[in-house]
Amino acid sequence: MLKKICFAMLCSVAFIACKKDANKIEAIDPIEEVIEPVNDFKEVLGYKIGEVATDFSLIGTDGQKHSLASMAEAKGYIVIFTCNHCPYAQAYEERIVALDQKYKGLGYPVVAINPNDPVVQPEDGLELMKIRAKEKGFTFPYLLDEGQKIYPQYGATKTPHVYVLQKEDGKLIVKYIGAIDDNYEDATKVSDKYVEKAVDALLTGKAIEQTTTVAIGCSIKVK
């Protein structure tokens, strides 16, 4: 009888232990592993069309500090939040260079800013940014948003994410926000060049037909 009682007790303990283990497994939320970190609330707000954007002073791959004010001859700027590692950003690199080559001489240079935290995403550290800029032949300043203070002010959420600014009475007015074009996968199949159309409109004094689009890319990496 004693053996039966002991055996029953052991079975009971084993069942409870198994149940606890099962509960532990069930308690793991499979979505938890893929949820992106929530960024600063300001990021969700950011700038709207017609608002005044802030200038900045950020370190670039050339080892120098860069600001929009330092490009005194510019009529405006194509500010692009982008990075090294993101496949969407990589797909747009040649097109970003092309934008700079086409519009810099017309007064709208490209200024690229890497908003990612290099501790979270080591591929986006400054030293690797220098290598990337050289390998890809970047013709524009490629800056690091140290401390991630600038991208929340603008409201960037993706890489790449574009803000076209125009100088008006000494202020930087936001004129376009969103994607570069409508096909990140294949540049040869682009049917709507959002940024080019926006800058072309500004250059001719016309209204921009589509001032906002949805930026497609990787989420900005934060701690």
N, C-alpha and C positions, 0 to 999 in steps of 0.2 A: 504493500500500500504506500509506504514511504517513497519507494522508487517512482510510483505512478504520480504521486503528488509533486515530487521534484521535477519529473519530466514535464508535467503540465505547467509548472512554474517557468521552466526554461523556455517552453514553446511560447508562453505568454510574453516573456521578456523579448524573445526574438521577434514576435509579431509586432510588438510596440516599437522595437528598434527599426524594423523594416518600414513601418508606417511613418516613423519620423523621417527616415531617409527619403521616402516617397514624397512626403510633404515638402522637404527641402527642394527636391527637384521641381515640384509643381510651383514652388514659390519663385523660381527664377523666371523672370519675364523675358521671353526671347526677343522682344522689341528693344529691351534696354541696351543691347549690344550695338544697335544701329542708330539709336537716337543721337542726333548731333547736339553738341552743347548749345545751350541758349545764350545768345550774345546779349550785350547791353541793350536795354530797352530803347535807348536812343537810336540804335541801329534800325529798329523797325520803323521809327519815325523818319529820321533823316531829312534831307532837303526835298522840297517840292519844286515843281517848275515855277520859275519867277522869283525864287528866294535867293538871298545873297549867300554865297559860299565862302568858307573860310580859306585863308591862305595857310601855308605850312612851311616848315623848314625841316627837311628830312635828309638823312645821309643816303648818298647814292653809291652805285657800284664803282664810281670813279674816286671814291673817298672824300668827295666834297658834299657840303650841304646845299640843297636846292630848294628854292621857293618859286612860286608863280611870279612874284614881284620881281625876281631876278631876270625874268624874260620880259623886259620892259617894252620891247617892240611888238609883242604879241597882241593880237586883237581879241584873242580868247584862247581856250585850251581844251584839249581832248584828254581828260583825266581818266585813266583806266586802272582799276584795281585788278591786278593779275598776280601770278606767282610762277614758281618753277615747276612744281610737281603735278599740278592739276592737268589731266588730259584735255579738258576743254580749253584751258589757257594755252597749252602747248599747240593745240589745233589752230589757234588764232594768232600765233606769234608772227608769222609772215604777213598776215593781214594787218597787224598792228604796225609793223615796220612800214608797210605800204601806205597806211594812213598818215604816218609821220612824214614820209617822203612826199606825199601828195599835198599835204596841207601846211606843213611847217613854213614853207616859203610864202604861203598865202596868209600867214598870221595865226594859224591854229595848230601849234605843235602838240605832239603827244607827250604826256607825262604819265609814266607807269608807276604804280605804287603797289608793293607787296604787303598786304594787310595781315598775313598769317603770323602766328606766334612760332618762331623757329624752335622753341623748346618742344612744342606739340608736334610740329612738322619740321624735322631737321633739314629736309631737302630745301626748305625755304629760308635758310640762314644767309647772311650777307655774303659770306665767302663763296657759297655755291651760286648765289645770284650773280656774282662777278664772272664766274665761269660761264654761266648760261648766257649772260649778255654778250660776252665775247664770242662764244660759239655761234650764237644766232644773229650776230651782227646788229644788235640793237642800236638804232640811231637816235634814241631819245633817252632822257634820264630814267633810270630804273631805281626806285627809291624804296627803302624799308620803313614801314610804319612802326618804328620802335615804340613799345609801350601800347601799341594799338589805340592811339588817341584820335587819329584822323578818320579812319573808315567809319566809326560810329557816327561822327558828325555828318558825314555825307549820307549815311544810310546804306552803304554797300552791304550786300549779303552774299554775293557770289564772286567767283573768279572765273571769267572776267565780268566786270560790271563797269559801265561807262557813264561818265558825266561830262557833257559838253557845256563849257562855260563861255560867256561872252563878257568883255569889259564894257561897262556902261557907267559913265560918270565916276570912274575910279572904283567901281564895285564889280565883283564877280557874280554875274547873274546866271543861274542854272537854266539852261535852255533845252536840254535833252537828258533823259536818264534811261538806261536799259542795256539792251544787247547791241553788239556790233552789226550783226545782220541776221538773216533768218535761216541760216544753215551752218551750224558749227562743224558738221561732219565733212562737208565737201565744199570748198570755196568755189569750185566750178559750177555748182548748182545753186548758188545764191540768187534769189530773185528779188530780194528787197534789202538794200544796203542802208540800214537805218542811220548810222552815224554819218555816212557820206551825204545822204539827203539832208540831214539836219545842218551840217556845216555848209553845204552848198546854198541852202536857203539863207543862212546868216550872211554869207558872202554877197548875196544878191539883194539883201534887204527884204526878203520875203518871209512870210510866216512858215514855221515848221509844221508840216501836215500832221506828223505823228511825233509827239513830244515824249512819250513814254512807251516802253516795251518791257517785256519780262526778261530779265537777265537769266541766261542759262549757263550753269557751271557748277563748280564745287563750292561747298559751303566754306565760309571763312573759319579758320581753325583758331580756337581760343582755349585758354586753360580752363 
